[in-house]
Amino acid sequence: MIDEIRETKECQLKDPMDLFHSGQVVKICAPMVRYSKLAFRTLVRKYSCDLCYTPMIVAADFVRSAKARDSEFTTNKGDHPLIVQFAAKEAQVLCDAARIICPFADGIDLNCGCPQRWAISEGYGACLINKPELVKDMVRHVWSQIDNPKFSVSIKIRIHEDLKRTVDLCQKAEAAGVSWITVHGRSIEERHQPVHYDAIKIIKQSLSIPVVANGDIKSLKDAENVHHLTEADGKIKQMTFQWTAVAAFLYGEIGVILVLCLPFISPLRWQKIFMFPLWSKMAVFWNKMFLTIIVLLIVLFLDAVREVRKYSSVHVNEKAANVNSSAFDHIQMKLFRSQRNLYLSGFSLFLWLVLRRTVTLLTQLAKEMASHAALETQVNDATEAAKKYMAENERLQEALSGKGDGKKKESTDATEEKLKEEVEHLKAELQKTSNAFHKAKTEVAAVKKQSEGLRREYEHLMKEFEQLQQSYNKAEDKKEL
């Protein structure tokens, strides 16, 4: 072993975390008793195995005995990336084993999943899943005594009957800075029963670090199927469909509002557009569609707020930064995505309300403009008719002023009386028209008042939104400090 280790010192060790960010499913050869030796690892690497483990090594024996080190661990230049799996029950013993192996391997793995009776009776393996504080303490101690930032510290576990206990264990290990967690989807008592892939999926959704699925994976096709079932790591997650849809919806809202605000398209023209048969058919479902989208956006907004609060935890970020830069970067990436989702859903909700109010105001303004134009035309016609009758009356009076004939005078008086009646009738019509015009002005003033109320409401919403944004900015400033 010593000669091979000296050769290994000359090779450049790799960062196993790079595999989980490669965009591909990570193919891992699990640790197998008496099989996962150097020769077997060399063979599987020729068939595109990405990451190999050694068999489980008892850390206390490895630290205490040089003979145990020579028999249990051998490697060479091509045997990378390599994870050495240890069985340990004391933090300092695991640290000592990690310091010995650090120059020659890319990481260590704490076995918390071995169900063999001898291991459990000695305090190793699967019994550790019932001691989350001890697991957390061992991970922390290793990170505190290993100076290599590329050196990984992972754990392999089985699940509890009560899955909440497993999630709690994983979250505590994550807070301690564990690089990734391998989950064998069976309990301690289960041997050949079906693997609980749904449990692995729940664990993955509860963490922000990589999770490796383990159990009954015998071929590359099995690995692909399990990857899709559990959503375990191996592929970089792109923007999910729901948030892609929200982003497209937001850009669509911005485009529609910009078109509605074009100054050269009058409200009357928009009213004609809204009267198209297509819009008339859609109007029947408009209110239901509006409320449905409001509910969906609120749900997505609350989900984004929950994610931001989860990944903005200063306590978690400080621990991750102190023990594992890769875990810290992973949390920061999750925080960025959750903040992006928050802004997408928040702006979409805000613009959806603004869009609804804008369409309503355009419709009301178009109706008032049409009514005002009709009343103005009617008033102008009545005024022209009154002027015409007044001019004719003056002309008749001038013609009758120079004649003294009695009959003509009587006829003229009758004509004048008739003209006066017509003038009174025209005045009455003019008064009615004036009243209608005054009513139209009152309605226009009401619309203006409503528009002013909308403007104040819009300013109030903008202030609330700025306060919300400032609060998140303060939270980010605190996090950076």
Secondary structure as UniProt FT lines:
FT   HELIX           2..9
FT   HELIX           17..20
FT   STRAND          28..29
FT   TURN            33..35
FT   HELIX           38..45
FT   TURN            46..48
FT   STRAND          51..53
FT   STRAND          57..58
FT   HELIX           59..64
FT   HELIX           66..72
FT   TURN            77..78
FT   STRAND          82..87
FT   HELIX           91..101
FT   TURN            102..104
FT   STRAND          107..112
FT   HELIX           117..121
FT   TURN            122..123
FT   HELIX           125..130
FT   HELIX           132..145
FT   TURN            149..150
FT   STRAND          152..158
FT   HELIX           163..176
FT   STRAND          181..184
FT   HELIX           197..205
FT   STRAND          211..214
FT   HELIX           220..230
FT   HELIX           241..260
FT   TURN            263..264
FT   HELIX           267..274
FT   HELIX           277..283
FT   TURN            284..285
FT   HELIX           286..311
FT   HELIX           314..323
FT   HELIX           325..401
FT   HELIX           406..480
//
